């Protein structure tokens, strides 16, 4: 599958160029500058996105099957540009259509499996932007932030309630083929909505730096440093405060008709501020693939280390895009995770198709967690309409070690989705 045609937040395919463009254009004031402040305020642009989804879940150990019929509405307004200044305001509404037969995490319907799309109405984004400096975009307020492939910082675009951050951000692209991004973050507005009693927001002091260079003839390289100092009263304990330092290389080389694809990434996570000394883990990812006439076949291995007491965690990532769409590994088990998977993607009659098969085992002790099959079909039926069908089937391994240490991971879990998205 051509990555540029993949859906952000749908199957985990993101490109450097798309992310760089999003970073520089994110506050999206009108292209032409206004002569007066009043003209800038009234001469902006309205944006509207409607996304309907039906999600079905069948989980071993829960008698009832979940069926979640939800509609998300994003309504936004970007002002015009006045001497480099602009503003953006976006409201988000998530509604249940029909019977509420799922555990949204806030409705108390625990007889059903979880579908983390609770009803909510909130300000999704609200920020001031300034682009009066050459090659630079500044933003202050509630906003979307994502880096590289969303592995450590993302917007969780798959869930109906998008993840945003209260932050100051600076993005600079004045150097050739280079994008340098910095964020000072004070709060994460998570996918559970404002009504969740404990998981709605996470207050912390975050300082995130990402520098990406795409001028190499054989790929792009990104270096990053993400620091998170958690507030003691928040869901993540202050002892989990950490810093993550990493390097990612992503590229391809034409070999006649086929194209060779490759990615390598390594990161180290350790304690920071009041973080406990036990916060010590590393991350590794390697991919080797080939693109033949638009069909991509990839062999992948991803490792999140764990020693039985602490495992590498990525709480601000777009987690659904990684380690299977059944979402069994949103929190890395204490024994860590080794995910070996193969993916095949391509396009038939304007429909993007993707199949992925995962083998999961622990990093510590080396026992099996289970396997998972993921299938996706996406069709851009119109420039404003995208249709999608998606399936995930996780089969837990009932070996003695897994049952003793991770009983939830030993159970089977199947999910299916159909979705229609209209954007204006």
Secondary structure, DSSP 8 states (H G I E B T S, - for coil): --GGGS-TTTSS---HHHHHHHHHHTT---SSB-SSHHHHHHS-EEEEEEEEEEEEEEETT-SS-EEEEEEEEEEEEE--BBTTEEEEEEEEEEEE-S--BSB-SSS--TTS-B-----EEEEEEEEEEE--STTEEEEEEEE----TTSSSS---TTSSS--EEEEEEEEE--STTEEEEEEEEEEEE-TT-TT-TTTSEEEEEEEEEEEEEEEETTEEEEEEEEEEEE-TTSSS-GGG-EEEEEEEEEEEEEETTEEEEEEEEEEEEEE-TT--TT-EEEEEEEEEEEEETTEEEEEEEEEE-B-SS-B---TTS-GGGSS-TT-TTSS--TT-EEEEEEEEEEEETTEEEEEEEEEEE-SSTT-EEEEEEEEEEEEEEETTEEEEEEEEEEEE---HHHHHH-GGGGS-EEEEEEEEEEE-
